Amino acid sequence: MAESQHDLYRGCTPVVDAQYGPSSNRTPTVAVVEALATAAETDSTELDPLRESIDTAALNQLFADHHGAADANAVLSFEVERWNVFVRADGRIRVCDATQPTDPTPVFEDQPV
């Protein structure tokens, strides 16, 4: 894949990939919570509320207009405890373990657009 001006690099190990949008019938917030629970190997009810790390209404609103469009390049990244979370407007989510550093690599390079 050719590098583009929209590439965002990560320096942590990916542990969970998830999807939100009409095909999964999940909002970005719900998909992030489920992905974090999977990464932490726990039930989502055992996690601290996501709203303590990010404005969840703003997260959903930010990506609401894209509806998982493949040509939508917006990416939001934030940290929740030991996890780096990347949410892309095309519906992709990647959770990485910040305690396991790697060489910088594009966040979504191994997932075709």
N, C-alpha and C positions, 0 to 999 in steps of 0.2 A: 504494500500500500504506500503510495506516495505521501510524503509529509505535506501537511497543509497548514495554513495560518491558524486553524482551529485545533491543532493537536495540543493536548494537555498531557504533561508528563507526570508520572508517579514514580516514587522511589520506595515503594512498599510492595509486599507480596499479595497478589489478588487471592481471595479466599471464597468469595461468593459473587456470582453474577445473577441478576434478577431482571425482571421486566415489569413495566407498568403500562397502563393505557387500555384502550377499548378491547384489545384482544385478550388481555389478562383480567379485565374487569376490576382493576385495582388502581387506586390513586398513587401518586409518587410516595406520599407519606406512608400508606399501608405497605407498599412494596419495600420501602426502606426498612421499616420496622421488622418485617418478616425476614429480610436479608440479614439484618443485624442479629436477629435471634438465631438464624442458621449459623452465622459466623461464630457467635458466642456459644453455640451448642446448648441453647436453653430455650425455654418457652418465651414468647414475646411479652407475657405478663410479668416475667422476672426482670425485664430491662427497666432502666430508669426511663421516665417519659421522654420521648424524642423532643418534645417542646422545650426541654431544659437545654438542648443544644442548638435548636434552630426553630424559627417561626414556621410551624407546620402549615398554617393557612397560606403563608406566602410561598412556601415550597409548592403546594398544589396549584396556587394561582399562577406562579411563574411558568409552569409547564402546561397549564390548562389549554391554552390557545394552540398548542402544537399537536395535540392528540396523537402523539407517537409518530409524527411525520418523519419519514426517512431522511428528508433533506434539512431537518432542523438541527443545527449544530451547537446550540447553546448547551453549556455544561456548567453545573454548579458543584463545587466540592466543599466539604465541611468535615469536621472531626467529631466523633462521638466516642468518648473514652479512648480505647486503643485503636479504634477503627477510623480509617480514612474512607469517606463515602463520596462517590462520584455519581451524579445523576445527569443524564443526557436527555435533551428534548426529544430524541427519537424513541424514547421509552426504555433505554438501557440504564441499568444501575450496576455499579461495581463496588464491592466492599473489599478493602485491602487492610492487611494487618500492619500497622505502623511500627510494631516491634520487630518486624522481619524486613529490614531494608534490602533493597535490590538496586542494581544500576538503573538510572532513569530510563523509562520506557513509556511510549504513548499509552495512556490509560486504556483506550479501546482498540489498540492496534490489531488484536487477534480476533476481532469481531467485525465481519463485513458490514458495511453501511447498506 
